[in-house]
C-alpha cells in the first residue's frame, strides 16, 4: 500500500475521508482525516480512524503515525481518545503514533 484513501458516505454524499501513505513495510502515515462540519460530533471521524486502524492491522502494519496541529483544540483529545500518544522521538515534532 504505497498510498490509500478511505471515505465515509451518508445517503450517497461523501462526509469524510482518510488518506494514508506507507513509510516502511511496517509503518504507515495517516496523512489526513477530514469530515464535513455538518456531521461534526456524529462519529464519522471516529469511524474513519477505526476503519483505518483495522485495515492497517489486517495488512500487517505495526504502527500508524501522523502529525497534528496543537493549536486546533479538538485534535489532541480526539486522537488521544482513540489511542494516539505523543511520539517521544524528539526529532519528530507534534507526532502522534498509535499501534495497530
N, C-alpha and C positions, 0 to 999 in steps of 0.2 A: 504494500500500500504506500506508494510514494506520496500520494495525497488523496484525500477522500472528503466527501461532503455528506451531510445528512440534513433532512428538512422535516419540519412538523407542519401538518396542514389541518385546518379546521374548516369543514364544509367546502373543501376544494380550494381554499385560499391559504397560501404559504404564510405561516405566522411565526416561524422561527427557523434558524439554520445553525449548523455547526460545521466547522472546517478543520481538518487535521492534516498534518504533514509528518511523514516518517523521518526521524532524525537518525536513528540507528535501528538495527533489526529488533531491538527490544524496547525502544523509546519512541514515543510519538508526541508531537507538539500539538496542543489544542490552540489553533490559530485564532479562532473566533467562535463565539456563541452569541447570537443576536436573536431578539424576539421583538415582535410588533408591540409597541407600547399599549395598544388596545387590549392585549391579553396579559399584561403585567399582573403578577400575583396569582395566575391561574395554573402554574406548574409547568408551563411549556419549556422554560429554560431548564428546570429540574429534569423533565422527561428527556430532553435532548442530551443533557450531560450524562444521565444514567444510561441512555441508549449508546452513547459514545464509549463510556467505560465498559459496558457489557461487550460491545463489539470488539474493543481492543483486547479485552481479556480472552475472548474466544479466538482471536487472531494470534495470541501468544505474546503480546506485549507485556512487559513487566512494569512499565511506568508511563505516565502521561505527564507532560509538563506544559506550562503556559505562563504567560505574562499578564498581569492585571494592572489596572490603574488604581493606585492607592487613593487618589483624590475623588474617585467615584464611590460614594458611600456604601452602595449595596454590594460591590464586587467582593471584597474580602469576606464578609459574613456569608454571602451566597455560596462561594466555593468552600468555605470552612464548614458549613453545614453539610456539604456533600463529600467531606473527607479530604479536601485540599489542605495542605500545610505549606508554610513558607519554606522555601529551599534554604538550607543552611549554607550552601555554597556562596561565599562572599563575591565570587566572580559573576554570579547571575543575579542581578538586581531585580527585585519585585517579582520573583518567580514563585509559582505555586506548583506543587507536584502532588499527585495522588497516585497511589499504587493500584493498578488494575487488578 
